[in-house]
C-alpha cells in the first residue's frame, strides 16, 4: 500500500509495524463492484482501476512472485504421489503447461494487487479504489485472472461463456494486452485457485475449475 501510495487504492494513513495495526482511508459509499449489474460496465471499471495500479516492482523486494505461486502444482504432485488427487488431471496438466509457457515469455514484471476481483473494488469519493492487496510481482496480464473467474454465482448466468469472452475483449483492449495471454492466465490461475482451496480448506473450488473449462474450451 505504501508503494501504490493511494493511486487506484485506499490510502495507508498510519502504520504501526510492532502492533500490526493500520489506519486506512475510509471508502464511502464503499459499495463493491459486485453491485454493478451490467457486466461490461463492471469490467470496464476494473480495467480502469488496473491501469492506475501499474508500476514497476521495487529493484530489491521480498514480494512473492507469480512464478513462486505456480509452485503450488509441485506441492500438489508431491502430496499426491505424482498424480493430481481430487483435481482433474487434464486441467492440471493444461495449467502447468500454461504457467511454463507464460512465465518463459513473461513481460517486464510489475507490482500487482494479486487478487483483484469485484469484492476488492469499492466506490469512494475519489472514484473506484481497491482494497486488500496481496502484493505479487508478475506481468501485467496476470492481474486480469482473478477478475475473470469472479464473483461467486457468475456461472448462474444464462450464458457465462459469452460474458467471459466479452470480459477478455474489454480487459485486453483497455489494458493493451494480448488476448491469448489474458485467456491463458485466466485458465492457469483458475486451476491454481481451485488447488489453493484444497490446501487451505480441504476441498477443491469446483466453481474455479468450471471457469477454467469454459476459458479452455474457447482456446481449443
Phi and psi in degrees as GROMACS dihedral restraints (atoms count N, CA, C in turn):
[ dihedral_restraints ]
;  ai    aj    ak    al  type     phi  dphi    fc
    3     4     5     6     1   -62.5    20    10
    4     5     6     7     1   -41.6    20    10
    6     7     8     9     1   -68.5    20    10
    7     8     9    10     1   -43.0    20    10
    9    10    11    12     1   -68.6    20    10
   10    11    12    13     1   -29.0    20    10
   12    13    14    15     1    52.3    20    10
   13    14    15    16     1    44.2    20    10
   15    16    17    18     1    80.9    20    10
   16    17    18    19     1    -1.0    20    10
   18    19    20    21     1   -83.1    20    10
   19    20    21    22     1    99.8    20    10
   21    22    23    24     1    79.1    20    10
   22    23    24    25     1     6.9    20    10
   24    25    26    27     1  -142.5    20    10
   25    26    27    28     1   155.5    20    10
   27    28    29    30     1   -60.0    20    10
   28    29    30    31     1   139.5    20    10
   30    31    32    33     1   -75.8    20    10
   31    32    33    34     1   141.6    20    10
   33    34    35    36     1   -88.4    20    10
   34    35    36    37     1   112.6    20    10
   36    37    38    39     1   -89.6    20    10
   37    38    39    40     1   -42.1    20    10
   39    40    41    42     1  -146.1    20    10
   40    41    42    43     1   152.8    20    10
   42    43    44    45     1  -143.1    20    10
   43    44    45    46     1   131.3    20    10
   45    46    47    48     1  -120.6    20    10
   46    47    48    49     1   100.6    20    10
   48    49    50    51     1   -61.7    20    10
   49    50    51    52     1   -41.6    20    10
   51    52    53    54     1   -62.1    20    10
   52    53    54    55     1   -41.5    20    10
   54    55    56    57     1   -92.7    20    10
   55    56    57    58     1   -10.4    20    10
   57    58    59    60     1    72.3    20    10
   58    59    60    61     1    27.1    20    10
   60    61    62    63     1  -103.7    20    10
   61    62    63    64     1   141.0    20    10
   63    64    65    66     1  -129.1    20    10
   64    65    66    67     1   141.5    20    10
   66    67    68    69     1  -108.4    20    10
   67    68    69    70     1   117.5    20    10
   69    70    71    72     1  -111.9    20    10
   70    71    72    73     1   154.8    20    10
   72    73    74    75     1   -58.0    20    10
   73    74    75    76     1   134.1    20    10
   75    76    77    78     1   -83.9    20    10
   76    77    78    79     1   127.1    20    10
   78    79    80    81     1   -97.9    20    10
   79    80    81    82     1   116.9    20    10
   81    82    83    84     1  -125.8    20    10
   82    83    84    85     1   136.0    20    10
   84    85    86    87     1   -75.7    20    10
   85    86    87    88     1   -10.7    20    10
   87    88    89    90     1    76.1    20    10
   88    89    90    91     1    22.8    20    10
   90    91    92    93     1   -78.3    20    10
   91    92    93    94     1   136.4    20    10
   93    94    95    96     1   -81.4    20    10
   94    95    96    97     1   163.9    20    10
   96    97    98    99     1   -64.1    20    10
   97    98    99   100     1   -17.5    20    10
   99   100   101   102     1   -61.7    20    10
  100   101   102   103     1   -22.4    20    10
  102   103   104   105     1   -75.9    20    10
  103   104   105   106     1   -15.4    20    10
  105   106   107   108     1   -80.4    20    10
  106   107   108   109     1   111.8    20    10
  108   109   110   111     1   -74.3    20    10
  109   110   111   112     1   -31.2    20    10
  111   112   113   114     1   -77.4    20    10
  112   113   114   115     1   110.8    20    10
  114   115   116   117     1   -64.9    20    10
  115   116   117   118     1   -35.3    20    10
  117   118   119   120     1   -66.3    20    10
  118   119   120   121     1   -39.7    20    10
  120   121   122   123     1   -64.7    20    10
  121   122   123   124     1   -44.4    20    10
  123   124   125   126     1   -62.4    20    10
  124   125   126   127     1   -40.2    20    10
  126   127   128   129     1   -66.9    20    10
  127   128   129   130     1   -39.5    20    10
  129   130   131   132     1   -64.4    20    10
  130   131   132   133     1   -39.6    20    10
  132   133   134   135     1   -61.7    20    10
  133   134   135   136     1   -45.8    20    10
  135   136   137   138     1   -60.6    20    10
  136   137   138   139     1   -41.0    20    10
  138   139   140   141     1   -62.1    20    10
  139   140   141   142     1   -41.1    20    10
  141   142   143   144     1   -63.3    20    10
  142   143   144   145     1   -39.3    20    10
  144   145   146   147     1   -65.8    20    10
  145   146   147   148     1   -42.9    20    10
  147   148   149   150     1   -59.4    20    10
  148   149   150   151     1   -37.7    20    10
  150   151   152   153     1   -62.8    20    10
  151   152   153   154     1   -38.1    20    10
  153   154   155   156     1   -69.6    20    10
  154   155   156   157     1   -27.5    20    10
  156   157   158   159     1   -83.9    20    10
  157   158   159   160     1    -8.0    20    10
  159   160   161   162     1   -64.5    20    10
  160   161   162   163     1   137.1    20    10
  162   163   164   165     1  -174.3    20    10
  163   164   165   166     1   151.7    20    10
  165   166   167   168     1   -65.9    20    10
  166   167   168   169     1   148.4    20    10
  168   169   170   171     1   -71.3    20    10
  169   170   171   172     1   143.8    20    10
  171   172   173   174     1   -56.4    20    10
  172   173   174   175     1   141.9    20    10
  174   175   176   177     1   -58.4    20    10
  175   176   177   178     1   -33.4    20    10
  177   178   179   180     1  -125.4    20    10
  178   179   180   181     1   113.8    20    10
  180   181   182   183     1  -146.8    20    10
  181   182   183   184     1   165.0    20    10
  183   184   185   186     1  -116.9    20    10
  184   185   186   187     1    17.0    20    10
  186   187   188   189     1   -67.3    20    10
  187   188   189   190     1   148.7    20    10
  189   190   191   192     1   -66.2    20    10
  190   191   192   193     1   163.0    20    10
  192   193   194   195     1  -119.4    20    10
  193   194   195   196     1   159.6    20    10
  195   196   197   198     1   -60.8    20    10
  196   197   198   199     1   -38.1    20    10
  198   199   200   201     1   -60.8    20    10
  199   200   201   202     1   -39.0    20    10
  201   202   203   204     1   -66.9    20    10
  202   203   204   205     1   -41.2    20    10
  204   205   206   207     1   -61.7    20    10
  205   206   207   208     1   -35.6    20    10
  207   208   209   210     1   -63.0    20    10
  208   209   210   211     1   -18.3    20    10
  210   211   212   213     1   -68.4    20    10
  211   212   213   214     1    -4.8    20    10
  213   214   215   216     1   -56.2    20    10
  214   215   216   217     1   -33.3    20    10
  216   217   218   219     1   -70.0    20    10
  217   218   219   220     1   -29.5    20    10
  219   220   221   222     1   -65.8    20    10
  220   221   222   223     1   -39.6    20    10
  222   223   224   225     1   -65.4    20    10
  223   224   225   226     1   -40.6    20    10
  225   226   227   228     1   -58.3    20    10
  226   227   228   229     1   -48.7    20    10
  228   229   230   231     1   -62.0    20    10
  229   230   231   232     1   -42.2    20    10
  231   232   233   234     1   -64.4    20    10
  232   233   234   235     1   -43.9    20    10
  234   235   236   237     1   -71.4    20    10
  235   236   237   238     1   -20.0    20    10
  237   238   239   240     1  -113.2    20    10
  238   239   240   241     1    24.8    20    10
  240   241   242   243     1    60.6    20    10
  241   242   243   244     1    34.2    20    10
  243   244   245   246     1    92.7    20    10
  244   245   246   247     1   -12.0    20    10
  246   247   248   249     1   -94.3    20    10
  247   248   249   250     1  -157.6    20    10
  249   250   251   252     1  -122.9    20    10
  250   251   252   253     1     6.1    20    10
  252   253   254   255     1    56.4    20    10
  253   254   255   256     1  -129.1    20    10
  255   256   257   258     1   -79.0    20    10
  256   257   258   259     1    -4.0    20    10
  258   259   260   261     1   -83.9    20    10
  259   260   261   262     1   141.5    20    10
  261   262   263   264     1   -66.3    20    10
  262   263   264   265     1   123.2    20    10
  264   265   266   267     1   -58.2    20    10
  265   266   267   268     1   -45.5    20    10
  267   268   269   270     1   -61.1    20    10
  268   269   270   271     1   -42.4    20    10
  270   271   272   273     1   -70.4    20    10
  271   272   273   274     1   -39.1    20    10
  273   274   275   276     1   -62.3    20    10
  274   275   276   277     1   -44.7    20    10
  276   277   278   279     1   -62.6    20    10
  277   278   279   280     1   -39.2    20    10
  279   280   281   282     1   -66.1    20    10
  280   281   282   283     1   -42.2    20    10
  282   283   284   285     1   -63.7    20    10
  283   284   285   286     1   -42.5    20    10
  285   286   287   288     1   -60.4    20    10
  286   287   288   289     1   -44.6    20    10
  288   289   290   291     1   -65.7    20    10
  289   290   291   292     1   -39.0    20    10
  291   292   293   294     1   -65.5    20    10
  292   293   294   295     1   -44.0    20    10
  294   295   296   297     1   -59.6    20    10
  295   296   297   298     1   -43.9    20    10
  297   298   299   300     1   -59.6    20    10
  298   299   300   301     1   -48.5    20    10
  300   301   302   303     1   -67.3    20    10
  301   302   303   304     1   -45.7    20    10
  303   304   305   306     1   -68.7    20    10
  304   305   306   307     1   -38.9    20    10
  306   307   308   309     1   -69.8    20    10
  307   308   309   310     1   -33.9    20    10
  309   310   311   312     1   -68.4    20    10
  310   311   312   313     1   -23.7    20    10
  312   313   314   315     1  -116.6    20    10
  313   314   315   316     1    21.4    20    10
  315   316   317   318     1   -60.7    20    10
  316   317   318   319     1   137.2    20    10
  318   319   320   321     1   -75.7    20    10
  319   320   321   322     1   177.8    20    10
  321   322   323   324     1   -53.2    20    10
  322   323   324   325     1   124.7    20    10
  324   325   326   327     1   -70.1    20    10
  325   326   327   328     1   146.0    20    10
  327   328   329   330     1  -131.5    20    10
  328   329   330   331     1   169.2    20    10
  330   331   332   333     1   -82.6    20    10
  331   332   333   334     1   123.5    20    10
  333   334   335   336     1  -112.4    20    10
  334   335   336   337     1   159.2    20    10
  336   337   338   339     1   -62.6    20    10
  337   338   339   340     1   -49.7    20    10
  339   340   341   342     1    99.7    20    10
  340   341   342   343     1   -19.1    20    10
  342   343   344   345     1  -151.6    20    10
  343   344   345   346     1    52.6    20    10
  345   346   347   348     1   -88.3    20    10
  346   347   348   349     1    91.1    20    10
  348   349   350   351     1  -124.7    20    10
  349   350   351   352     1   179.5    20    10
  351   352   353   354     1   -54.4    20    10
  352   353   354   355     1   -40.4    20    10
  354   355   356   357     1   -70.8    20    10
  355   356   357   358     1   -15.5    20    10
  357   358   359   360     1  -103.2    20    10
  358   359   360   361     1    13.3    20    10
  360   361   362   363     1  -121.0    20    10
  361   362   363   364     1   115.3    20    10
  363   364   365   366     1  -121.3    20    10
  364   365   366   367     1   151.4    20    10
  366   367   368   369     1   -78.8    20    10
  367   368   369   370     1   146.7    20    10
  369   370   371   372     1  -153.8    20    10
  370   371   372   373     1   175.2    20    10
  372   373   374   375     1   -66.7    20    10
  373   374   375   376     1   -17.0    20    10
  375   376   377   378     1  -100.4    20    10
  376   377   378   379     1    13.7    20    10
  378   379   380   381     1    98.5    20    10
  379   380   381   382     1  -165.2    20    10
  381   382   383   384     1   -78.2    20    10
  382   383   384   385     1   128.3    20    10
  384   385   386   387     1  -132.1    20    10
  385   386   387   388     1   157.9    20    10
  387   388   389   390     1  -102.8    20    10
  388   389   390   391     1   159.3    20    10
  390   391   392   393     1  -130.7    20    10
  391   392   393   394     1   171.4    20    10
  393   394   395   396     1    54.3    20    10
  394   395   396   397     1    53.1    20    10
  396   397   398   399     1   -70.5    20    10
  397   398   399   400     1   136.0    20    10
  399   400   401   402     1   -81.4    20    10
  400   401   402   403     1   -38.5    20    10
  402   403   404   405     1    79.7    20    10
  403   404   405   406     1    99.3    20    10
  405   406   407   408     1  -144.8    20    10
  406   407   408   409     1   147.3    20    10
  408   409   410   411     1  -103.7    20    10
  409   410   411   412     1   126.6    20    10
  411   412   413   414     1  -172.8    20    10
  412   413   414   415     1  -175.4    20    10
  414   415   416   417     1   -76.9    20    10
  415   416   417   418     1   159.6    20    10
  417   418   419   420     1   -57.7    20    10
  418   419   420   421     1   -38.3    20    10
  420   421   422   423     1   -63.1    20    10
  421   422   423   424     1   -25.5    20    10
  423   424   425   426     1   -62.6    20    10
  424   425   426   427     1   -30.5    20    10
  426   427   428   429     1   -61.7    20    10
  427   428   429   430     1   -23.4    20    10
  429   430   431   432     1   -76.9    20    10
  430   431   432   433     1   -17.1    20    10
  432   433   434   435     1   -60.6    20    10
  433   434   435   436     1   -49.6    20    10
  435   436   437   438     1   -63.9    20    10
  436   437   438   439     1   -32.4    20    10
  438   439   440   441     1   -64.3    20    10
  439   440   441   442     1   -34.5    20    10
  441   442   443   444     1   -67.5    20    10
  442   443   444   445     1   -40.3    20    10
  444   445   446   447     1  -104.8    20    10
  445   446   447   448     1    38.1    20    10
  447   448   449   450     1  -138.6    20    10
  448   449   450   451     1   167.3    20    10
  450   451   452   453     1   -83.3    20    10
  451   452   453   454     1   176.9    20    10
  453   454   455   456     1   -60.9    20    10
  454   455   456   457     1   138.9    20    10
  456   457   458   459     1    93.8    20    10
  457   458   459   460     1    -7.0    20    10
  459   460   461   462     1   -58.9    20    10
  460   461   462   463     1   -34.6    20    10
  462   463   464   465     1   -69.7    20    10
  463   464   465   466     1   -10.9    20    10
  465   466   467   468     1   -76.1    20    10
  466   467   468   469     1   -10.2    20    10
  468   469   470   471     1   -59.8    20    10
  469   470   471   472     1   145.1    20    10
  471   472   473   474     1   -57.3    20    10
  472   473   474   475     1   -30.0    20    10
  474   475   476   477     1  -141.1    20    10
  475   476   477   478     1    72.5    20    10
  477   478   479   480     1   -64.1    20    10
  478   479   480   481     1   -31.1    20    10
  480   481   482   483     1   -63.1    20    10
  481   482   483   484     1   -40.8    20    10
  483   484   485   486     1   -65.6    20    10
  484   485   486   487     1   -41.5    20    10
  486   487   488   489     1   -64.9    20    10
  487   488   489   490     1   -39.6    20    10
  489   490   491   492     1   -61.8    20    10
  490   491   492   493     1   -41.7    20    10
  492   493   494   495     1   -62.7    20    10
  493   494   495   496     1   -38.6    20    10
  495   496   497   498     1   -67.9    20    10
  496   497   498   499     1   -38.1    20    10
  498   499   500   501     1   -61.1    20    10
  499   500   501   502     1   -45.4    20    10
  501   502   503   504     1   -60.7    20    10
  502   503   504   505     1   -42.6    20    10
  504   505   506   507     1   -61.7    20    10
  505   506   507   508     1   -47.1    20    10
  507   508   509   510     1   -66.4    20    10
  508   509   510   511     1   -48.3    20    10
  510   511   512   513     1   -62.6    20    10
  511   512   513   514     1   -43.2    20    10
  513   514   515   516     1   -64.7    20    10
  514   515   516   517     1   -45.2    20    10
  516   517   518   519     1   -67.1    20    10
  517   518   519   520     1   -46.7    20    10
  519   520   521   522     1   -73.5    20    10
  520   521   522   523     1   -25.8    20    10
  522   523   524   525     1  -103.7    20    10
  523   524   525   526     1    -1.2    20    10
  525   526   527   528     1    66.0    20    10
  526   527   528   529     1    41.7    20    10
  528   529   530   531     1  -112.2    20    10
  529   530   531   532     1   154.9    20    10
  531   532   533   534     1   -74.8    20    10
  532   533   534   535     1   127.8    20    10
  534   535   536   537     1   -59.4    20    10
  535   536   537   538     1   -36.1    20    10
  537   538   539   540     1   -66.5    20    10
  538   539   540   541     1   -32.4    20    10
  540   541   542   543     1   -74.9    20    10
  541   542   543   544     1   -38.2    20    10
  543   544   545   546     1   -61.6    20    10
  544   545   546   547     1   -45.7    20    10
  546   547   548   549     1   -64.4    20    10
  547   548   549   550     1   -44.9    20    10
  549   550   551   552     1   -59.6    20    10
  550   551   552   553     1   -46.4    20    10
  552   553   554   555     1   -64.4    20    10
  553   554   555   556     1   -35.3    20    10
  555   556   557   558     1   -60.8    20    10
  556   557   558   559     1   -46.2    20    10
  558   559   560   561     1   -64.6    20    10
  559   560   561   562     1   -51.9    20    10
  561   562   563   564     1   -61.3    20    10
  562   563   564   565     1   -44.8    20    10
  564   565   566   567     1   -72.0    20    10
  565   566   567   568     1   -32.1    20    10
  567   568   569   570     1   -62.3    20    10
  568   569   570   571     1   -44.8    20    10
  570   571   572   573     1   -66.5    20    10
  571   572   573   574     1   -40.4    20    10
  573   574   575   576     1   -62.8    20    10
  574   575   576   577     1   -42.1    20    10
  576   577   578   579     1   -62.1    20    10
  577   578   579   580     1   -37.5    20    10
  579   580   581   582     1   -63.2    20    10
  580   581   582   583     1   -38.0    20    10
  582   583   584   585     1   -72.5    20    10
  583   584   585   586     1   -38.8    20    10
  585   586   587   588     1   -55.8    20    10
  586   587   588   589     1   -39.2    20    10
  588   589   590   591     1   -61.5    20    10
  589   590   591   592     1   -38.7    20    10
  591   592   593   594     1   -64.7    20    10
  592   593   594   595     1   -42.6    20    10
  594   595   596   597     1   -64.1    20    10
  595   596   597   598     1   -44.0    20    10
  597   598   599   600     1   -84.2    20    10
  598   599   600   601     1   -34.7    20    10
  600   601   602   603     1  -124.3    20    10
  601   602   603   604     1    -3.1    20    10
  603   604   605   606     1    81.4    20    10
  604   605   606   607     1     5.1    20    10
  606   607   608   609     1  -135.2    20    10
  607   608   609   610     1   139.2    20    10
  609   610   611   612     1   -72.0    20    10
  610   611   612   613     1   138.4    20    10
  612   613   614   615     1   -82.0    20    10
  613   614   615   616     1    93.3    20    10
  615   616   617   618     1   -64.1    20    10
  616   617   618   619     1   -34.0    20    10
  618   619   620   621     1   -62.6    20    10
  619   620   621   622     1   -39.4    20    10
  621   622   623   624     1   -64.2    20    10
  622   623   624   625     1   -37.4    20    10
  624   625   626   627     1   -65.2    20    10
  625   626   627   628     1   -36.4    20    10
  627   628   629   630     1   -66.7    20    10
  628   629   630   631     1   -38.6    20    10
  630   631   632   633     1   -58.1    20    10
  631   632   633   634     1   -45.8    20    10
  633   634   635   636     1   -60.1    20    10
  634   635   636   637     1   -41.3    20    10
  636   637   638   639     1   -63.1    20    10
  637   638   639   640     1   -43.9    20    10
  639   640   641   642     1   -62.3    20    10
  640   641   642   643     1   -43.9    20    10
  642   643   644   645     1   -68.2    20    10
  643   644   645   646     1   -39.5    20    10
  645   646   647   648     1   -69.7    20    10
  646   647   648   649     1   -34.6    20    10
  648   649   650   651     1   -58.5    20    10
  649   650   651   652     1   -41.5    20    10
  651   652   653   654     1   -67.4    20    10
  652   653   654   655     1   -27.6    20    10
  654   655   656   657     1   -88.5    20    10
  655   656   657   658     1    -7.5    20    10
